[in-house]
C-alpha cells in the first residue's frame, strides 16, 4: 500500500503544534535554530533543504524526510536535483538510505504534482 505523504505531513504538523503548546520554550529554541540554518549566507535555501533531506535520509527520520522534501519542492527543487541529493545520502548511508531515498522520491512526486 502506498503511503499518503500529504496525510502524514498534516498529522505531523498537528503533533508539532501540540508539542509547541506543551513545551513552548524548547520548541521556540528549535524554531530559532531552524530559521538560522535556513537563512544561509552563501548557499541558497533550496540547497540547504536538499542537504537537510540527505541528512534526514541517512538518519532514517521519516518525518524529517517528508518535511524537507516538501520544503525542497516549495523552494523549486527539481526531481533531478532531489535524485542527486538522494545519491549523496546513499553514498553516505548505504543500503538503508536506499529505502528512505525511495520514500523521498515518492514524497517528491506527491508534493510536486
N, C-alpha and C positions, 0 to 999 in steps of 0.2 A: 504494500500500500504506500502510495506517495505521501510525503509529508506536506502539510499545509503551512508553508513558511509564513504567510501573512497571519494566519491564526496564531502560530507560535510567537510571532513578533508582537501581536496585540496582547496576548496573555503575559508576555514578558514585560511589556510596558506597564501593564496593570500591576504586576507584582513589584516592579521597581518603584512605582508611585506609592504603593503601600509601605515599602521599606523606607522610602523617603519620609513618610509621615511618622513612622515608628522610630527612625534613627536619623533625624534631620542633620545633625552636626557632621556625622561621618559621611553622609551622602552629599552634603554641600562640599565637603573637602574633596570627595571623589569627583564631583562635577567640576570643581576648580582645576584639578589635575587634568581631567579630560579636555576642558576648554583650552588650557595652556598647551597641551600636546597637539591639539587640532587647530592651533594658531601658529603654524610653523613660520620661521624666518626665511629659510632658504628653499624649502620644499613647498609644493602646492598641497592643498588639503586632499585632493584625490590620491596623491602619492602616499600621504600619511595614512589614509584609510586603507589603501591596499597593503601597506606594511602591517597595520593592525590586523587586517584579515589574515595575512600569512601567519602572524603570531598566534591568532585565535585557532587556526587550523592545527598548528604544531602543538598548542596547549590543549587541544581537543575540547574546546569550550563551545558548545553548540549555540548558546545564547549570544556569545561574543561574535561568533561566525555570522549569525543571522543579522545582528546589529551592524557590523562593519561591512557586510555585503550590501545591505540596504543603503548605508551611507555612501559606499563606493558608487552605487547606481545614482544616488542623488547628486554626487559630485562629478558625474559624467564619465565614469569608467566604462570602457568597452568590454565586451566579452573576451576579446583577445588579451587585454590588459589584466583582467581577472585571471585568466588562464596562466599568464606569466607569474602572477603572484602565487597561484596555486603551485606552479612548478618549483618556485623557490621554497615553499613550505614542504613539498615532497622531498626536495633535496635535503632539507634540514631535519625533517621529521620522519622520513622513511615510510614504510607501509601504512601505519595508522593514518598518516596525513593524506593518503590517497582516499580513504573513506570520508574524512571530513572535507577534503578538497572537492570530492564529488557532490557532497551536500552543498558546499558553497556555490558550485556551478548551477545546481538545481535552484537554489535560492535566488541567484542572479537572474536566471531565466524567469522566475516568478516576478521579481521586483521590477524587471526591465520590460515586462510585457505591456 
